[in-house]
Amino acid sequence: MRNTTTSTEPDRLSPGDIARTLLWTVVVASALANMATSFGGADTWVHLVCGAVTVLCAGTLVVRNLRGRR
């Protein structure tokens, strides 16, 4: 029996898919790092850096999503 749903080209990730995956990975990692430093009692600058990275990456994801809807 022949499978008619397969295409001749292999599935490939677009650069946008790769960027979105990396941004989500950084958001999760920086949020976890911020939480770990909170429980570990690290200096304030460590919290600020982790929070800034989280906000910048999350903001980038939001902007990319809003621009993609156009």
CHARMM internal coordinates of N, CA and C (Angstrom, degrees):
IC EDIT
DIST 1 N 1 CA 1.4407
DIST 1 CA 1 C 1.5221
ANGL 1 N 1 CA 1 C 109.11
DIST 1 C 2 N 1.2786
ANGL 1 CA 1 C 2 N 117.57
DIHE 1 N 1 CA 1 C 2 N 132.48
DIST 2 N 2 CA 1.4599
ANGL 1 C 2 N 2 CA 123.14
DIHE 1 CA 1 C 2 N 2 CA -175.85
DIST 2 CA 2 C 1.5288
ANGL 2 N 2 CA 2 C 110.39
DIHE 1 C 2 N 2 CA 2 C -93.03
DIST 2 C 3 N 1.3436
ANGL 2 CA 2 C 3 N 116.14
DIHE 2 N 2 CA 2 C 3 N 135.36
DIST 3 N 3 CA 1.4580
ANGL 2 C 3 N 3 CA 121.66
DIHE 2 CA 2 C 3 N 3 CA 178.52
DIST 3 CA 3 C 1.5250
ANGL 3 N 3 CA 3 C 108.76
DIHE 2 C 3 N 3 CA 3 C -86.93
DIST 3 C 4 N 1.3196
ANGL 3 CA 3 C 4 N 116.74
DIHE 3 N 3 CA 3 C 4 N 116.34
DIST 4 N 4 CA 1.4627
ANGL 3 C 4 N 4 CA 120.29
DIHE 3 CA 3 C 4 N 4 CA -176.10
DIST 4 CA 4 C 1.5153
ANGL 4 N 4 CA 4 C 112.88
DIHE 3 C 4 N 4 CA 4 C -94.13
DIST 4 C 5 N 1.3369
ANGL 4 CA 4 C 5 N 117.60
DIHE 4 N 4 CA 4 C 5 N -3.32
DIST 5 N 5 CA 1.4577
ANGL 4 C 5 N 5 CA 119.54
DIHE 4 CA 4 C 5 N 5 CA -177.07
DIST 5 CA 5 C 1.5206
ANGL 5 N 5 CA 5 C 112.80
DIHE 4 C 5 N 5 CA 5 C -89.88
DIST 5 C 6 N 1.3035
ANGL 5 CA 5 C 6 N 118.57
DIHE 5 N 5 CA 5 C 6 N -8.58
DIST 6 N 6 CA 1.4619
ANGL 5 C 6 N 6 CA 120.03
DIHE 5 CA 5 C 6 N 6 CA -179.62
DIST 6 CA 6 C 1.5122
ANGL 6 N 6 CA 6 C 110.15
DIHE 5 C 6 N 6 CA 6 C -83.49
DIST 6 C 7 N 1.3196
ANGL 6 CA 6 C 7 N 115.78
DIHE 6 N 6 CA 6 C 7 N 145.20
DIST 7 N 7 CA 1.4575
ANGL 6 C 7 N 7 CA 120.41
DIHE 6 CA 6 C 7 N 7 CA 177.58
DIST 7 CA 7 C 1.5252
ANGL 7 N 7 CA 7 C 108.91
DIHE 6 C 7 N 7 CA 7 C -99.40
DIST 7 C 8 N 1.3023
ANGL 7 CA 7 C 8 N 115.18
DIHE 7 N 7 CA 7 C 8 N 170.49
DIST 8 N 8 CA 1.4601
ANGL 7 C 8 N 8 CA 119.03
DIHE 7 CA 7 C 8 N 8 CA -179.46
DIST 8 CA 8 C 1.5198
ANGL 8 N 8 CA 8 C 111.78
DIHE 7 C 8 N 8 CA 8 C -79.21
DIST 8 C 9 N 1.3431
ANGL 8 CA 8 C 9 N 117.72
DIHE 8 N 8 CA 8 C 9 N -21.40
DIST 9 N 9 CA 1.4570
ANGL 8 C 9 N 9 CA 121.14
DIHE 8 CA 8 C 9 N 9 CA 179.60
DIST 9 CA 9 C 1.5275
ANGL 9 N 9 CA 9 C 109.86
DIHE 8 C 9 N 9 CA 9 C -97.72
DIST 9 C 10 N 1.3292
ANGL 9 CA 9 C 10 N 116.89
DIHE 9 N 9 CA 9 C 10 N 140.45
DIST 10 N 10 CA 1.4674
ANGL 9 C 10 N 10 CA 118.45
DIHE 9 CA 9 C 10 N 10 CA 176.74
DIST 10 CA 10 C 1.5268
ANGL 10 N 10 CA 10 C 110.44
DIHE 9 C 10 N 10 CA 10 C -71.88
DIST 10 C 11 N 1.3245
ANGL 10 CA 10 C 11 N 116.03
DIHE 10 N 10 CA 10 C 11 N 154.81
DIST 11 N 11 CA 1.4584
ANGL 10 C 11 N 11 CA 120.78
DIHE 10 CA 10 C 11 N 11 CA 177.59
DIST 11 CA 11 C 1.5207
ANGL 11 N 11 CA 11 C 109.23
DIHE 10 C 11 N 11 CA 11 C -68.64
DIST 11 C 12 N 1.3033
ANGL 11 CA 11 C 12 N 116.17
DIHE 11 N 11 CA 11 C 12 N 128.78
DIST 12 N 12 CA 1.4638
ANGL 11 C 12 N 12 CA 121.51
DIHE 11 CA 11 C 12 N 12 CA 179.86
DIST 12 CA 12 C 1.5086
ANGL 12 N 12 CA 12 C 109.31
DIHE 11 C 12 N 12 CA 12 C -129.16
DIST 12 C 13 N 1.3145
ANGL 12 CA 12 C 13 N 114.26
DIHE 12 N 12 CA 12 C 13 N 146.92
DIST 13 N 13 CA 1.4619
ANGL 12 C 13 N 13 CA 119.69
DIHE 12 CA 12 C 13 N 13 CA 177.13
DIST 13 CA 13 C 1.5191
ANGL 13 N 13 CA 13 C 109.58
DIHE 12 C 13 N 13 CA 13 C -81.75
DIST 13 C 14 N 1.3026
ANGL 13 CA 13 C 14 N 115.54
DIHE 13 N 13 CA 13 C 14 N 137.93
DIST 14 N 14 CA 1.4529
ANGL 13 C 14 N 14 CA 119.64
DIHE 13 CA 13 C 14 N 14 CA 176.44
DIST 14 CA 14 C 1.5267
ANGL 14 N 14 CA 14 C 108.56
DIHE 13 C 14 N 14 CA 14 C -82.59
DIST 14 C 15 N 1.3208
ANGL 14 CA 14 C 15 N 117.63
DIHE 14 N 14 CA 14 C 15 N 161.23
DIST 15 N 15 CA 1.4693
ANGL 14 C 15 N 15 CA 119.70
DIHE 14 CA 14 C 15 N 15 CA 176.34
DIST 15 CA 15 C 1.5230
ANGL 15 N 15 CA 15 C 112.36
DIHE 14 C 15 N 15 CA 15 C -58.53
DIST 15 C 16 N 1.3305
ANGL 15 CA 15 C 16 N 117.18
DIHE 15 N 15 CA 15 C 16 N -32.45
DIST 16 N 16 CA 1.4583
ANGL 15 C 16 N 16 CA 120.39
DIHE 15 CA 15 C 16 N 16 CA 177.13
DIST 16 CA 16 C 1.5186
ANGL 16 N 16 CA 16 C 112.72
DIHE 15 C 16 N 16 CA 16 C -66.03
DIST 16 C 17 N 1.3383
ANGL 16 CA 16 C 17 N 116.40
DIHE 16 N 16 CA 16 C 17 N -37.97
DIST 17 N 17 CA 1.4653
ANGL 16 C 17 N 17 CA 120.54
DIHE 16 CA 16 C 17 N 17 CA 177.15
DIST 17 CA 17 C 1.5229
ANGL 17 N 17 CA 17 C 111.10
DIHE 16 C 17 N 17 CA 17 C -65.45
DIST 17 C 18 N 1.3067
ANGL 17 CA 17 C 18 N 116.37
DIHE 17 N 17 CA 17 C 18 N -40.78
DIST 18 N 18 CA 1.4644
ANGL 17 C 18 N 18 CA 121.06
DIHE 17 CA 17 C 18 N 18 CA 179.39
DIST 18 CA 18 C 1.5187
ANGL 18 N 18 CA 18 C 110.32
DIHE 17 C 18 N 18 CA 18 C -65.91
DIST 18 C 19 N 1.3288
ANGL 18 CA 18 C 19 N 117.26
DIHE 18 N 18 CA 18 C 19 N -43.51
DIST 19 N 19 CA 1.4652
ANGL 18 C 19 N 19 CA 121.25
DIHE 18 CA 18 C 19 N 19 CA 179.45
DIST 19 CA 19 C 1.5197
ANGL 19 N 19 CA 19 C 110.78
DIHE 18 C 19 N 19 CA 19 C -62.88
DIST 19 C 20 N 1.3336
ANGL 19 CA 19 C 20 N 116.91
DIHE 19 N 19 CA 19 C 20 N -43.29
DIST 20 N 20 CA 1.4613
ANGL 19 C 20 N 20 CA 120.69
DIHE 19 CA 19 C 20 N 20 CA 179.95
DIST 20 CA 20 C 1.5299
ANGL 20 N 20 CA 20 C 110.87
DIHE 19 C 20 N 20 CA 20 C -63.34
DIST 20 C 21 N 1.3097
ANGL 20 CA 20 C 21 N 117.27
DIHE 20 N 20 CA 20 C 21 N -41.95
DIST 21 N 21 CA 1.4645
ANGL 20 C 21 N 21 CA 121.06
DIHE 20 CA 20 C 21 N 21 CA 178.69
DIST 21 CA 21 C 1.5220
ANGL 21 N 21 CA 21 C 111.13
DIHE 20 C 21 N 21 CA 21 C -64.15
DIST 21 C 22 N 1.3229
ANGL 21 CA 21 C 22 N 116.78
DIHE 21 N 21 CA 21 C 22 N -43.26
DIST 22 N 22 CA 1.4659
ANGL 21 C 22 N 22 CA 119.82
DIHE 21 CA 21 C 22 N 22 CA 178.54
DIST 22 CA 22 C 1.5273
ANGL 22 N 22 CA 22 C 111.55
DIHE 21 C 22 N 22 CA 22 C -65.63
DIST 22 C 23 N 1.3213
ANGL 22 CA 22 C 23 N 117.21
DIHE 22 N 22 CA 22 C 23 N -40.37
DIST 23 N 23 CA 1.4669
ANGL 22 C 23 N 23 CA 120.03
DIHE 22 CA 22 C 23 N 23 CA 178.35
DIST 23 CA 23 C 1.5271
ANGL 23 N 23 CA 23 C 111.25
DIHE 22 C 23 N 23 CA 23 C -62.92
DIST 23 C 24 N 1.3226
ANGL 23 CA 23 C 24 N 117.19
DIHE 23 N 23 CA 23 C 24 N -43.32
DIST 24 N 24 CA 1.4615
ANGL 23 C 24 N 24 CA 119.51
DIHE 23 CA 23 C 24 N 24 CA 178.21
DIST 24 CA 24 C 1.5214
ANGL 24 N 24 CA 24 C 111.50
DIHE 23 C 24 N 24 CA 24 C -64.31
DIST 24 C 25 N 1.3249
ANGL 24 CA 24 C 25 N 116.22
DIHE 24 N 24 CA 24 C 25 N -37.92
DIST 25 N 25 CA 1.4628
ANGL 24 C 25 N 25 CA 120.25
DIHE 24 CA 24 C 25 N 25 CA 178.25
DIST 25 CA 25 C 1.5187
ANGL 25 N 25 CA 25 C 111.02
DIHE 24 C 25 N 25 CA 25 C -63.10
DIST 25 C 26 N 1.3242
ANGL 25 CA 25 C 26 N 116.78
DIHE 25 N 25 CA 25 C 26 N -43.18
DIST 26 N 26 CA 1.4645
ANGL 25 C 26 N 26 CA 120.70
DIHE 25 CA 25 C 26 N 26 CA 179.38
DIST 26 CA 26 C 1.5273
ANGL 26 N 26 CA 26 C 110.96
DIHE 25 C 26 N 26 CA 26 C -68.23
DIST 26 C 27 N 1.3398
ANGL 26 CA 26 C 27 N 117.77
DIHE 26 N 26 CA 26 C 27 N -37.92
DIST 27 N 27 CA 1.4627
ANGL 26 C 27 N 27 CA 120.60
DIHE 26 CA 26 C 27 N 27 CA 177.90
DIST 27 CA 27 C 1.5269
ANGL 27 N 27 CA 27 C 110.29
DIHE 26 C 27 N 27 CA 27 C -60.84
DIST 27 C 28 N 1.2993
ANGL 27 CA 27 C 28 N 116.75
DIHE 27 N 27 CA 27 C 28 N -48.11
DIST 28 N 28 CA 1.4681
ANGL 27 C 28 N 28 CA 120.43
DIHE 27 CA 27 C 28 N 28 CA -178.74
DIST 28 CA 28 C 1.5240
ANGL 28 N 28 CA 28 C 110.81
DIHE 27 C 28 N 28 CA 28 C -65.95
DIST 28 C 29 N 1.3340
ANGL 28 CA 28 C 29 N 116.97
DIHE 28 N 28 CA 28 C 29 N -44.21
DIST 29 N 29 CA 1.4674
ANGL 28 C 29 N 29 CA 120.47
DIHE 28 CA 28 C 29 N 29 CA -178.64
DIST 29 CA 29 C 1.5275
ANGL 29 N 29 CA 29 C 111.54
DIHE 28 C 29 N 29 CA 29 C -64.22
DIST 29 C 30 N 1.3265
ANGL 29 CA 29 C 30 N 116.94
DIHE 29 N 29 CA 29 C 30 N -42.41
DIST 30 N 30 CA 1.4622
ANGL 29 C 30 N 30 CA 118.78
DIHE 29 CA 29 C 30 N 30 CA -178.87
DIST 30 CA 30 C 1.5225
ANGL 30 N 30 CA 30 C 111.74
DIHE 29 C 30 N 30 CA 30 C -71.72
DIST 30 C 31 N 1.3231
ANGL 30 CA 30 C 31 N 117.58
DIHE 30 N 30 CA 30 C 31 N -33.71
DIST 31 N 31 CA 1.4643
ANGL 30 C 31 N 31 CA 120.08
DIHE 30 CA 30 C 31 N 31 CA 176.09
DIST 31 CA 31 C 1.5278
ANGL 31 N 31 CA 31 C 110.43
DIHE 30 C 31 N 31 CA 31 C -66.85
DIST 31 C 32 N 1.3274
ANGL 31 CA 31 C 32 N 116.87
DIHE 31 N 31 CA 31 C 32 N -41.33
DIST 32 N 32 CA 1.4652
ANGL 31 C 32 N 32 CA 120.23
DIHE 31 CA 31 C 32 N 32 CA 176.45
DIST 32 CA 32 C 1.5295
ANGL 32 N 32 CA 32 C 111.53
DIHE 31 C 32 N 32 CA 32 C -65.46
DIST 32 C 33 N 1.3237
ANGL 32 CA 32 C 33 N 116.31
DIHE 32 N 32 CA 32 C 33 N -39.56
DIST 33 N 33 CA 1.4631
ANGL 32 C 33 N 33 CA 119.83
DIHE 32 CA 32 C 33 N 33 CA 177.91
DIST 33 CA 33 C 1.5214
ANGL 33 N 33 CA 33 C 110.78
DIHE 32 C 33 N 33 CA 33 C -64.53
DIST 33 C 34 N 1.3183
ANGL 33 CA 33 C 34 N 116.73
DIHE 33 N 33 CA 33 C 34 N -39.39
DIST 34 N 34 CA 1.4581
ANGL 33 C 34 N 34 CA 120.71
DIHE 33 CA 33 C 34 N 34 CA 178.23
DIST 34 CA 34 C 1.5280
ANGL 34 N 34 CA 34 C 110.68
DIHE 33 C 34 N 34 CA 34 C -64.43
DIST 34 C 35 N 1.3168
ANGL 34 CA 34 C 35 N 117.05
DIHE 34 N 34 CA 34 C 35 N -41.46
DIST 35 N 35 CA 1.4523
ANGL 34 C 35 N 35 CA 120.86
DIHE 34 CA 34 C 35 N 35 CA 178.21
DIST 35 CA 35 C 1.5319
ANGL 35 N 35 CA 35 C 110.78
DIHE 34 C 35 N 35 CA 35 C -66.36
DIST 35 C 36 N 1.3227
ANGL 35 CA 35 C 36 N 117.02
DIHE 35 N 35 CA 35 C 36 N -40.87
DIST 36 N 36 CA 1.4616
ANGL 35 C 36 N 36 CA 120.29
DIHE 35 CA 35 C 36 N 36 CA 179.63
DIST 36 CA 36 C 1.5260
ANGL 36 N 36 CA 36 C 111.55
DIHE 35 C 36 N 36 CA 36 C -65.67
DIST 36 C 37 N 1.3244
ANGL 36 CA 36 C 37 N 116.65
DIHE 36 N 36 CA 36 C 37 N -38.95
DIST 37 N 37 CA 1.4655
ANGL 36 C 37 N 37 CA 118.80
DIHE 36 CA 36 C 37 N 37 CA 178.53
DIST 37 CA 37 C 1.5220
ANGL 37 N 37 CA 37 C 111.32
DIHE 36 C 37 N 37 CA 37 C -70.28
DIST 37 C 38 N 1.3310
ANGL 37 CA 37 C 38 N 117.22
DIHE 37 N 37 CA 37 C 38 N -28.23
DIST 38 N 38 CA 1.4633
ANGL 37 C 38 N 38 CA 120.32
DIHE 37 CA 37 C 38 N 38 CA 176.29
DIST 38 CA 38 C 1.5261
ANGL 38 N 38 CA 38 C 110.50
DIHE 37 C 38 N 38 CA 38 C -65.49
DIST 38 C 39 N 1.3152
ANGL 38 CA 38 C 39 N 116.01
DIHE 38 N 38 CA 38 C 39 N -45.04
DIST 39 N 39 CA 1.4583
ANGL 38 C 39 N 39 CA 119.45
DIHE 38 CA 38 C 39 N 39 CA 179.49
DIST 39 CA 39 C 1.5265
ANGL 39 N 39 CA 39 C 111.64
DIHE 38 C 39 N 39 CA 39 C -74.45
DIST 39 C 40 N 1.3331
ANGL 39 CA 39 C 40 N 117.28
DIHE 39 N 39 CA 39 C 40 N -26.16
DIST 40 N 40 CA 1.4556
ANGL 39 C 40 N 40 CA 120.83
DIHE 39 CA 39 C 40 N 40 CA -178.74
DIST 40 CA 40 C 1.5167
ANGL 40 N 40 CA 40 C 113.54
DIHE 39 C 40 N 40 CA 40 C -84.61
DIST 40 C 41 N 1.3108
ANGL 40 CA 40 C 41 N 117.81
DIHE 40 N 40 CA 40 C 41 N -11.09
DIST 41 N 41 CA 1.4578
ANGL 40 C 41 N 41 CA 120.80
DIHE 40 CA 40 C 41 N 41 CA 179.38
DIST 41 CA 41 C 1.5172
ANGL 41 N 41 CA 41 C 113.39
DIHE 40 C 41 N 41 CA 41 C 73.24
DIST 41 C 42 N 1.3084
ANGL 41 CA 41 C 42 N 117.05
DIHE 41 N 41 CA 41 C 42 N 40.78
DIST 42 N 42 CA 1.4645
ANGL 41 C 42 N 42 CA 121.29
DIHE 41 CA 41 C 42 N 42 CA -179.48
DIST 42 CA 42 C 1.5247
ANGL 42 N 42 CA 42 C 110.17
DIHE 41 C 42 N 42 CA 42 C -76.27
DIST 42 C 43 N 1.3218
ANGL 42 CA 42 C 43 N 115.30
DIHE 42 N 42 CA 42 C 43 N 170.98
DIST 43 N 43 CA 1.4636
ANGL 42 C 43 N 43 CA 121.29
DIHE 42 CA 42 C 43 N 43 CA 178.66
DIST 43 CA 43 C 1.5249
ANGL 43 N 43 CA 43 C 110.89
DIHE 42 C 43 N 43 CA 43 C -64.86
DIST 43 C 44 N 1.3255
ANGL 43 CA 43 C 44 N 114.49
DIHE 43 N 43 CA 43 C 44 N 160.74
DIST 44 N 44 CA 1.4576
ANGL 43 C 44 N 44 CA 121.01
DIHE 43 CA 43 C 44 N 44 CA -177.49
DIST 44 CA 44 C 1.5207
ANGL 44 N 44 CA 44 C 111.97
DIHE 43 C 44 N 44 CA 44 C -64.32
DIST 44 C 45 N 1.3166
ANGL 44 CA 44 C 45 N 118.20
DIHE 44 N 44 CA 44 C 45 N -36.03
DIST 45 N 45 CA 1.4666
ANGL 44 C 45 N 45 CA 119.95
DIHE 44 CA 44 C 45 N 45 CA -177.69
DIST 45 CA 45 C 1.5201
ANGL 45 N 45 CA 45 C 111.41
DIHE 44 C 45 N 45 CA 45 C -63.78
DIST 45 C 46 N 1.3259
ANGL 45 CA 45 C 46 N 118.06
DIHE 45 N 45 CA 45 C 46 N -29.69
DIST 46 N 46 CA 1.4669
ANGL 45 C 46 N 46 CA 120.62
DIHE 45 CA 45 C 46 N 46 CA 178.43
DIST 46 CA 46 C 1.5296
ANGL 46 N 46 CA 46 C 109.55
DIHE 45 C 46 N 46 CA 46 C -67.32
DIST 46 C 47 N 1.3279
ANGL 46 CA 46 C 47 N 116.71
DIHE 46 N 46 CA 46 C 47 N -42.06
DIST 47 N 47 CA 1.4639
ANGL 46 C 47 N 47 CA 120.60
DIHE 46 CA 46 C 47 N 47 CA 176.68
DIST 47 CA 47 C 1.5224
ANGL 47 N 47 CA 47 C 110.77
DIHE 46 C 47 N 47 CA 47 C -61.98
DIST 47 C 48 N 1.3215
ANGL 47 CA 47 C 48 N 115.96
DIHE 47 N 47 CA 47 C 48 N -43.11
DIST 48 N 48 CA 1.4651
ANGL 47 C 48 N 48 CA 119.99
DIHE 47 CA 47 C 48 N 48 CA -178.89
DIST 48 CA 48 C 1.5232
ANGL 48 N 48 CA 48 C 111.90
DIHE 47 C 48 N 48 CA 48 C -63.55
DIST 48 C 49 N 1.3210
ANGL 48 CA 48 C 49 N 117.16
DIHE 48 N 48 CA 48 C 49 N -41.78
DIST 49 N 49 CA 1.4642
ANGL 48 C 49 N 49 CA 120.63
DIHE 48 CA 48 C 49 N 49 CA 179.99
DIST 49 CA 49 C 1.5306
ANGL 49 N 49 CA 49 C 110.31
DIHE 48 C 49 N 49 CA 49 C -65.77
DIST 49 C 50 N 1.3260
ANGL 49 CA 49 C 50 N 116.52
DIHE 49 N 49 CA 49 C 50 N -46.85
DIST 50 N 50 CA 1.4697
ANGL 49 C 50 N 50 CA 119.60
DIHE 49 CA 49 C 50 N 50 CA 178.79
DIST 50 CA 50 C 1.5280
ANGL 50 N 50 CA 50 C 111.18
DIHE 49 C 50 N 50 CA 50 C -61.98
DIST 50 C 51 N 1.3216
ANGL 50 CA 50 C 51 N 117.11
DIHE 50 N 50 CA 50 C 51 N -42.41
DIST 51 N 51 CA 1.4575
ANGL 50 C 51 N 51 CA 120.62
DIHE 50 CA 50 C 51 N 51 CA 178.97
DIST 51 CA 51 C 1.5133
ANGL 51 N 51 CA 51 C 112.27
DIHE 50 C 51 N 51 CA 51 C -65.56
DIST 51 C 52 N 1.3304
ANGL 51 CA 51 C 52 N 116.62
DIHE 51 N 51 CA 51 C 52 N -40.48
DIST 52 N 52 CA 1.4655
ANGL 51 C 52 N 52 CA 120.03
DIHE 51 CA 51 C 52 N 52 CA 179.54
DIST 52 CA 52 C 1.5264
ANGL 52 N 52 CA 52 C 111.09
DIHE 51 C 52 N 52 CA 52 C -64.44
DIST 52 C 53 N 1.3197
ANGL 52 CA 52 C 53 N 116.87
DIHE 52 N 52 CA 52 C 53 N -41.64
DIST 53 N 53 CA 1.4702
ANGL 52 C 53 N 53 CA 120.23
DIHE 52 CA 52 C 53 N 53 CA 178.59
DIST 53 CA 53 C 1.5261
ANGL 53 N 53 CA 53 C 109.92
DIHE 52 C 53 N 53 CA 53 C -63.97
DIST 53 C 54 N 1.3113
ANGL 53 CA 53 C 54 N 116.72
DIHE 53 N 53 CA 53 C 54 N -42.60
DIST 54 N 54 CA 1.4611
ANGL 53 C 54 N 54 CA 120.75
DIHE 53 CA 53 C 54 N 54 CA 179.22
DIST 54 CA 54 C 1.5275
ANGL 54 N 54 CA 54 C 110.97
DIHE 53 C 54 N 54 CA 54 C -61.58
DIST 54 C 55 N 1.3273
ANGL 54 CA 54 C 55 N 116.81
DIHE 54 N 54 CA 54 C 55 N -47.10
DIST 55 N 55 CA 1.4674
ANGL 54 C 55 N 55 CA 120.75
DIHE 54 CA 54 C 55 N 55 CA -178.39
DIST 55 CA 55 C 1.5270
ANGL 55 N 55 CA 55 C 111.27
DIHE 54 C 55 N 55 CA 55 C -65.64
DIST 55 C 56 N 1.3169
ANGL 55 CA 55 C 56 N 117.83
DIHE 55 N 55 CA 55 C 56 N -41.97
DIST 56 N 56 CA 1.4646
ANGL 55 C 56 N 56 CA 120.24
DIHE 55 CA 55 C 56 N 56 CA -179.81
DIST 56 CA 56 C 1.5277
ANGL 56 N 56 CA 56 C 111.68
DIHE 55 C 56 N 56 CA 56 C -64.27
DIST 56 C 57 N 1.3185
ANGL 56 CA 56 C 57 N 117.22
DIHE 56 N 56 CA 56 C 57 N -44.38
DIST 57 N 57 CA 1.4646
ANGL 56 C 57 N 57 CA 119.46
DIHE 56 CA 56 C 57 N 57 CA -179.74
DIST 57 CA 57 C 1.5252
ANGL 57 N 57 CA 57 C 111.48
DIHE 56 C 57 N 57 CA 57 C -69.42
DIST 57 C 58 N 1.3266
ANGL 57 CA 57 C 58 N 117.74
DIHE 57 N 57 CA 57 C 58 N -40.58
DIST 58 N 58 CA 1.4648
ANGL 57 C 58 N 58 CA 120.40
DIHE 57 CA 57 C 58 N 58 CA 177.97
DIST 58 CA 58 C 1.5299
ANGL 58 N 58 CA 58 C 110.34
DIHE 57 C 58 N 58 CA 58 C -64.94
DIST 58 C 59 N 1.3129
ANGL 58 CA 58 C 59 N 116.68
DIHE 58 N 58 CA 58 C 59 N -40.74
DIST 59 N 59 CA 1.4604
ANGL 58 C 59 N 59 CA 120.01
DIHE 58 CA 58 C 59 N 59 CA 176.62
DIST 59 CA 59 C 1.5109
ANGL 59 N 59 CA 59 C 112.60
DIHE 58 C 59 N 59 CA 59 C -62.79
DIST 59 C 60 N 1.3144
ANGL 59 CA 59 C 60 N 116.03
DIHE 59 N 59 CA 59 C 60 N -39.32
DIST 60 N 60 CA 1.4651
ANGL 59 C 60 N 60 CA 120.46
DIHE 59 CA 59 C 60 N 60 CA 177.17
DIST 60 CA 60 C 1.5191
ANGL 60 N 60 CA 60 C 110.78
DIHE 59 C 60 N 60 CA 60 C -63.75
DIST 60 C 61 N 1.3276
ANGL 60 CA 60 C 61 N 117.06
DIHE 60 N 60 CA 60 C 61 N -40.21
DIST 61 N 61 CA 1.4638
ANGL 60 C 61 N 61 CA 119.91
DIHE 60 CA 60 C 61 N 61 CA 177.05
DIST 61 CA 61 C 1.5254
ANGL 61 N 61 CA 61 C 111.65
DIHE 60 C 61 N 61 CA 61 C -63.27
DIST 61 C 62 N 1.3168
ANGL 61 CA 61 C 62 N 117.05
DIHE 61 N 61 CA 61 C 62 N -40.62
DIST 62 N 62 CA 1.4646
ANGL 61 C 62 N 62 CA 120.89
DIHE 61 CA 61 C 62 N 62 CA 179.04
DIST 62 CA 62 C 1.5256
ANGL 62 N 62 CA 62 C 110.65
DIHE 61 C 62 N 62 CA 62 C -64.52
DIST 62 C 63 N 1.3226
ANGL 62 CA 62 C 63 N 116.67
DIHE 62 N 62 CA 62 C 63 N -46.22
DIST 63 N 63 CA 1.4741
ANGL 62 C 63 N 63 CA 120.22
DIHE 62 CA 62 C 63 N 63 CA -179.90
DIST 63 CA 63 C 1.5130
ANGL 63 N 63 CA 63 C 110.91
DIHE 62 C 63 N 63 CA 63 C -62.22
DIST 63 C 64 N 1.3376
ANGL 63 CA 63 C 64 N 116.88
DIHE 63 N 63 CA 63 C 64 N -43.48
DIST 64 N 64 CA 1.4650
ANGL 63 C 64 N 64 CA 119.68
DIHE 63 CA 63 C 64 N 64 CA 179.16
DIST 64 CA 64 C 1.5266
ANGL 64 N 64 CA 64 C 111.20
DIHE 63 C 64 N 64 CA 64 C -62.60
DIST 64 C 65 N 1.3326
ANGL 64 CA 64 C 65 N 116.65
DIHE 64 N 64 CA 64 C 65 N -37.68
DIST 65 N 65 CA 1.4629
ANGL 64 C 65 N 65 CA 120.46
DIHE 64 CA 64 C 65 N 65 CA 179.09
DIST 65 CA 65 C 1.5265
ANGL 65 N 65 CA 65 C 110.48
DIHE 64 C 65 N 65 CA 65 C -67.40
DIST 65 C 66 N 1.3093
ANGL 65 CA 65 C 66 N 117.23
DIHE 65 N 65 CA 65 C 66 N -44.74
DIST 66 N 66 CA 1.4673
ANGL 65 C 66 N 66 CA 120.22
DIHE 65 CA 65 C 66 N 66 CA -179.78
DIST 66 CA 66 C 1.5217
ANGL 66 N 66 CA 66 C 111.72
DIHE 65 C 66 N 66 CA 66 C -65.83
DIST 66 C 67 N 1.2983
ANGL 66 CA 66 C 67 N 117.66
DIHE 66 N 66 CA 66 C 67 N -38.89
DIST 67 N 67 CA 1.4742
ANGL 66 C 67 N 67 CA 119.95
DIHE 66 CA 66 C 67 N 67 CA 178.20
DIST 67 CA 67 C 1.5142
ANGL 67 N 67 CA 67 C 111.68
DIHE 66 C 67 N 67 CA 67 C -69.91
DIST 67 C 68 N 1.3219
ANGL 67 CA 67 C 68 N 117.53
DIHE 67 N 67 CA 67 C 68 N -29.74
DIST 68 N 68 CA 1.4545
ANGL 67 C 68 N 68 CA 121.17
DIHE 67 CA 67 C 68 N 68 CA 179.72
DIST 68 CA 68 C 1.5137
ANGL 68 N 68 CA 68 C 113.61
DIHE 67 C 68 N 68 CA 68 C -71.92
DIST 68 C 69 N 1.3329
ANGL 68 CA 68 C 69 N 117.05
DIHE 68 N 68 CA 68 C 69 N -17.82
DIST 69 N 69 CA 1.4639
ANGL 68 C 69 N 69 CA 120.84
DIHE 68 CA 68 C 69 N 69 CA -179.44
DIST 69 CA 69 C 1.5167
ANGL 69 N 69 CA 69 C 112.62
DIHE 68 C 69 N 69 CA 69 C -80.20
DIST 69 C 70 N 1.2987
ANGL 69 CA 69 C 70 N 118.16
DIHE 69 N 69 CA 69 C 70 N -15.40
DIST 70 N 70 CA 1.4718
ANGL 69 C 70 N 70 CA 121.53
DIHE 69 CA 69 C 70 N 70 CA -177.55
DIST 70 CA 70 C 1.4909
ANGL 70 N 70 CA 70 C 112.33
DIHE 69 C 70 N 70 CA 70 C -69.17
END
COOR INIT
IC SEED 1 N 1 CA 1 C
IC BUILD
